[in-house]
């Protein structure tokens, strides 16, 4: 294998690793969004008291913060 081939192989490996990292972040985001959907559907399907609604909103906000953080990581990885 010559130097050009080795450089090409290194480049492709780095690209593959980057794609794996991006895929992992997207999978985490998808999981958080699915959890948010379940909570929203629970709210629609059930009659909840004020405390339950408050708890549900807190959970949704926490999940949204986690999604925001993951999206920030994703965008940082894309600009690198």
Rosetta blueprint (number, residue, H / E / L):
1 X L
2 X L
3 X H
4 X H
5 X H
6 X H
7 X H
8 X H
9 X H
10 X H
11 X H
12 X H
13 X H
14 X H
15 X H
16 X H
17 X H
18 X H
19 X H
20 X H
21 X H
22 X H
23 X H
24 X H
25 X H
26 X H
27 X H
28 X H
29 X H
30 X H
31 X H
32 X H
33 X H
34 X H
35 X H
36 X H
37 X H
38 X H
39 X H
40 X H
41 X H
42 X H
43 X H
44 X H
45 X H
46 X L
47 X L
48 X L
49 X L
50 X H
51 X H
52 X H
53 X H
54 X H
55 X H
56 X H
57 X H
58 X H
59 X H
60 X H
61 X H
62 X H
63 X H
64 X H
65 X H
66 X H
67 X H
68 X H
69 X H
70 X H
71 X H
72 X H
73 X H
74 X H
75 X H
76 X H
77 X H
78 X H
79 X H
80 X L
